[in-house]
Amino acid sequence: MAMIRKQIMLPPEQEQALKALARRTGKSEGAIIREAIASRLSQEAGDAEGWERLVEHWLAQPVGGAPWRRDEGHEERVGRYERHVD
């Protein structure tokens, strides 16, 4: 796999944590950073796909268990609150 060199700036506490994690896991700092980026990109893609599936599901559901038209809902609401004048 071809690699592109990137330089990043880290605050001291992140640099120390990265070095400690590299020592504990036996991985290079670069490998840990690549894994973190891959994880974040995968999460973002999953969030977007999940949202799209949810919207598709909502749009496929009939309201009240049957096809619904706006004018029908309006007539029902108006009829419910109509004042009867004698």
Distance bins in CASP14 RR format, pairs under 12 A and 6 or more apart:
PFRMAT RR
TARGET T0000
AUTHOR 0000-0000-0000
RMODE 2
METHOD distances of the structure
MODEL  1
1 34 0 0 0 0 0 1 0 0 0 0 0
3 28 0 0 0 0 0 1 0 0 0 0 0
3 30 0 0 0 0 1 0 0 0 0 0 0
3 31 0 0 0 0 0 1 0 0 0 0 0
3 33 0 0 0 0 0 1 0 0 0 0 0
3 34 0 0 0 0 1 0 0 0 0 0 0
4 34 0 0 0 0 0 1 0 0 0 0 0
4 37 0 0 0 0 0 1 0 0 0 0 0
5 30 0 0 0 0 0 1 0 0 0 0 0
6 30 0 0 0 0 1 0 0 0 0 0 0
6 33 0 0 0 0 1 0 0 0 0 0 0
6 34 0 0 0 0 0 1 0 0 0 0 0
6 37 0 0 0 0 1 0 0 0 0 0 0
7 30 0 0 0 0 0 1 0 0 0 0 0
7 33 0 0 0 0 0 1 0 0 0 0 0
8 14 0 0 0 0 1 0 0 0 0 0 0
8 15 0 0 0 0 0 1 0 0 0 0 0
8 18 0 0 0 0 0 1 0 0 0 0 0
8 29 0 0 0 0 0 1 0 0 0 0 0
8 30 0 0 0 0 1 0 0 0 0 0 0
8 33 1 0 0 1 0 0 0 0 0 0 0
8 34 0 0 0 0 0 1 0 0 0 0 0
8 36 0 0 0 0 0 1 0 0 0 0 0
8 37 0 0 0 0 0 1 0 0 0 0 0
9 15 0 0 0 0 1 0 0 0 0 0 0
10 16 0 0 0 0 1 0 0 0 0 0 0
10 17 0 0 0 0 1 0 0 0 0 0 0
10 18 1 0 0 1 0 0 0 0 0 0 0
10 19 0 0 0 0 0 1 0 0 0 0 0
10 29 0 0 0 0 1 0 0 0 0 0 0
10 30 0 0 0 0 0 1 0 0 0 0 0
10 32 0 0 0 0 0 1 0 0 0 0 0
10 33 0 0 0 0 1 0 0 0 0 0 0
10 36 0 0 0 0 0 1 0 0 0 0 0
11 17 0 0 0 0 1 0 0 0 0 0 0
11 18 0 0 0 0 0 1 0 0 0 0 0
12 18 0 0 0 0 0 1 0 0 0 0 0
12 19 0 0 0 0 0 1 0 0 0 0 0
13 19 0 0 0 0 0 1 0 0 0 0 0
13 20 0 0 0 0 0 1 0 0 0 0 0
14 20 0 0 0 0 0 1 0 0 0 0 0
14 21 0 0 0 0 0 1 0 0 0 0 0
14 29 0 0 0 0 0 1 0 0 0 0 0
14 32 0 0 0 0 0 1 0 0 0 0 0
14 33 0 0 0 0 0 1 0 0 0 0 0
14 36 0 0 0 0 0 1 0 0 0 0 0
15 21 0 0 0 0 0 1 0 0 0 0 0
15 22 0 0 0 0 0 1 0 0 0 0 0
15 29 0 0 0 0 1 0 0 0 0 0 0
15 32 0 0 0 0 0 1 0 0 0 0 0
15 33 0 0 0 0 0 1 0 0 0 0 0
16 22 0 0 0 0 0 1 0 0 0 0 0
16 23 0 0 0 0 0 1 0 0 0 0 0
16 29 0 0 0 0 0 1 0 0 0 0 0
17 23 0 0 0 0 0 1 0 0 0 0 0
17 24 0 0 0 0 0 1 0 0 0 0 0
17 29 0 0 0 0 0 1 0 0 0 0 0
17 32 0 0 0 0 1 0 0 0 0 0 0
17 33 0 0 0 0 0 1 0 0 0 0 0
17 36 0 0 0 0 0 1 0 0 0 0 0
18 24 0 0 0 0 0 1 0 0 0 0 0
18 25 0 0 0 0 0 1 0 0 0 0 0
18 27 0 0 0 0 0 1 0 0 0 0 0
18 28 0 0 0 0 0 1 0 0 0 0 0
18 29 1 0 1 0 0 0 0 0 0 0 0
18 30 0 0 0 0 1 0 0 0 0 0 0
18 31 0 0 0 0 0 1 0 0 0 0 0
18 32 1 0 0 1 0 0 0 0 0 0 0
18 33 1 0 0 1 0 0 0 0 0 0 0
18 35 0 0 0 0 0 1 0 0 0 0 0
18 36 0 0 0 0 1 0 0 0 0 0 0
19 25 0 0 0 0 0 1 0 0 0 0 0
19 26 0 0 0 0 0 1 0 0 0 0 0
19 27 0 0 0 0 0 1 0 0 0 0 0
19 28 0 0 0 0 0 1 0 0 0 0 0
19 29 1 0 0 1 0 0 0 0 0 0 0
19 30 0 0 0 0 0 1 0 0 0 0 0
19 32 0 0 0 0 1 0 0 0 0 0 0
19 33 0 0 0 0 0 1 0 0 0 0 0
20 26 0 0 0 0 0 1 0 0 0 0 0
20 27 0 0 0 0 0 1 0 0 0 0 0
20 29 0 0 0 0 0 1 0 0 0 0 0
20 32 0 0 0 0 0 1 0 0 0 0 0
21 27 1 0 0 1 0 0 0 0 0 0 0
21 28 0 0 0 0 0 1 0 0 0 0 0
21 29 0 0 0 0 1 0 0 0 0 0 0
21 30 0 0 0 0 0 1 0 0 0 0 0
21 31 0 0 0 0 0 1 0 0 0 0 0
21 32 1 0 1 0 0 0 0 0 0 0 0
21 33 0 0 0 0 0 1 0 0 0 0 0
21 35 0 0 0 0 0 1 0 0 0 0 0
21 36 0 0 0 0 1 0 0 0 0 0 0
22 28 1 0 0 1 0 0 0 0 0 0 0
22 29 1 0 1 0 0 0 0 0 0 0 0
22 30 0 0 0 0 1 0 0 0 0 0 0
22 31 0 0 0 0 1 0 0 0 0 0 0
22 32 1 0 1 0 0 0 0 0 0 0 0
22 33 0 0 0 0 1 0 0 0 0 0 0
22 35 0 0 0 0 0 1 0 0 0 0 0
23 29 0 0 0 0 1 0 0 0 0 0 0
23 32 0 0 0 0 0 1 0 0 0 0 0
24 32 0 0 0 0 0 1 0 0 0 0 0
25 31 0 0 0 0 1 0 0 0 0 0 0
25 32 1 0 0 1 0 0 0 0 0 0 0
25 35 0 0 0 0 1 0 0 0 0 0 0
26 32 0 0 0 0 1 0 0 0 0 0 0
27 33 0 0 0 0 1 0 0 0 0 0 0
27 34 0 0 0 0 1 0 0 0 0 0 0
27 35 1 0 0 1 0 0 0 0 0 0 0
27 36 0 0 0 0 0 1 0 0 0 0 0
28 34 0 0 0 0 1 0 0 0 0 0 0
28 35 0 0 0 0 0 1 0 0 0 0 0
29 35 0 0 0 0 0 1 0 0 0 0 0
29 36 0 0 0 0 0 1 0 0 0 0 0
30 36 0 0 0 0 1 0 0 0 0 0 0
30 37 0 0 0 0 1 0 0 0 0 0 0
30 38 0 0 0 0 0 1 0 0 0 0 0
31 37 0 0 0 0 0 1 0 0 0 0 0
31 38 0 0 0 0 0 1 0 0 0 0 0
32 38 0 0 0 0 0 1 0 0 0 0 0
32 39 0 0 0 0 0 1 0 0 0 0 0
33 39 0 0 0 0 0 1 0 0 0 0 0
33 40 0 0 0 0 0 1 0 0 0 0 0
34 40 0 0 0 0 0 1 0 0 0 0 0
34 41 0 0 0 0 0 1 0 0 0 0 0
35 41 0 0 0 0 0 1 0 0 0 0 0
35 42 0 0 0 0 0 1 0 0 0 0 0
36 42 0 0 0 0 0 1 0 0 0 0 0
36 43 0 0 0 0 0 1 0 0 0 0 0
37 43 0 0 0 0 0 1 0 0 0 0 0
37 44 0 0 0 0 0 1 0 0 0 0 0
38 44 0 0 0 0 0 1 0 0 0 0 0
38 45 0 0 0 0 0 1 0 0 0 0 0
39 45 0 0 0 0 0 1 0 0 0 0 0
39 46 0 0 0 0 0 1 0 0 0 0 0
40 46 0 0 0 0 0 1 0 0 0 0 0
40 47 0 0 0 0 0 1 0 0 0 0 0
41 47 0 0 0 0 0 1 0 0 0 0 0
41 48 0 0 0 0 0 1 0 0 0 0 0
42 48 0 0 0 0 0 1 0 0 0 0 0
42 49 0 0 0 0 0 1 0 0 0 0 0
43 49 0 0 0 0 0 1 0 0 0 0 0
43 50 0 0 0 0 0 1 0 0 0 0 0
44 50 0 0 0 0 0 1 0 0 0 0 0
44 51 0 0 0 0 0 1 0 0 0 0 0
45 51 0 0 0 0 0 1 0 0 0 0 0
45 52 0 0 0 0 0 1 0 0 0 0 0
46 52 0 0 0 0 1 0 0 0 0 0 0
46 53 0 0 0 0 1 0 0 0 0 0 0
46 54 0 0 0 0 0 1 0 0 0 0 0
47 53 0 0 0 0 0 1 0 0 0 0 0
47 54 0 0 0 0 0 1 0 0 0 0 0
48 54 0 0 0 0 0 1 0 0 0 0 0
48 55 0 0 0 0 0 1 0 0 0 0 0
49 55 0 0 0 0 0 1 0 0 0 0 0
49 56 0 0 0 0 0 1 0 0 0 0 0
50 56 0 0 0 0 1 0 0 0 0 0 0
50 57 0 0 0 0 1 0 0 0 0 0 0
51 57 0 0 0 0 0 1 0 0 0 0 0
51 58 0 0 0 0 0 1 0 0 0 0 0
52 58 0 0 0 0 0 1 0 0 0 0 0
52 59 0 0 0 0 0 1 0 0 0 0 0
53 59 0 0 0 0 0 1 0 0 0 0 0
53 60 0 0 0 0 0 1 0 0 0 0 0
54 60 0 0 0 0 0 1 0 0 0 0 0
54 61 0 0 0 0 0 1 0 0 0 0 0
55 61 0 0 0 0 0 1 0 0 0 0 0
60 67 0 0 0 0 0 1 0 0 0 0 0
61 67 0 0 0 0 0 1 0 0 0 0 0
61 68 0 0 0 0 0 1 0 0 0 0 0
62 68 1 0 0 1 0 0 0 0 0 0 0
62 69 0 0 0 0 0 1 0 0 0 0 0
63 69 0 0 0 0 1 0 0 0 0 0 0
63 70 0 0 0 0 0 1 0 0 0 0 0
63 72 0 0 0 0 0 1 0 0 0 0 0
63 73 0 0 0 0 1 0 0 0 0 0 0
63 76 0 0 0 0 0 1 0 0 0 0 0
64 72 0 0 0 0 0 1 0 0 0 0 0
64 73 0 0 0 0 0 1 0 0 0 0 0
64 76 0 0 0 0 0 1 0 0 0 0 0
66 72 0 0 0 0 1 0 0 0 0 0 0
66 73 0 0 0 0 0 1 0 0 0 0 0
67 73 0 0 0 0 0 1 0 0 0 0 0
68 74 0 0 0 0 0 1 0 0 0 0 0
68 75 0 0 0 0 0 1 0 0 0 0 0
68 76 0 0 0 0 0 1 0 0 0 0 0
69 75 0 0 0 0 1 0 0 0 0 0 0
69 76 0 0 0 0 0 1 0 0 0 0 0
70 76 0 0 0 0 0 1 0 0 0 0 0
70 77 0 0 0 0 0 1 0 0 0 0 0
71 77 0 0 0 0 0 1 0 0 0 0 0
71 78 0 0 0 0 0 1 0 0 0 0 0
72 78 0 0 0 0 0 1 0 0 0 0 0
72 79 0 0 0 0 0 1 0 0 0 0 0
73 79 0 0 0 0 1 0 0 0 0 0 0
73 80 0 0 0 0 1 0 0 0 0 0 0
74 80 0 0 0 0 0 1 0 0 0 0 0
74 81 0 0 0 0 0 1 0 0 0 0 0
75 81 0 0 0 0 0 1 0 0 0 0 0
75 82 0 0 0 0 0 1 0 0 0 0 0
76 82 0 0 0 0 0 1 0 0 0 0 0
END
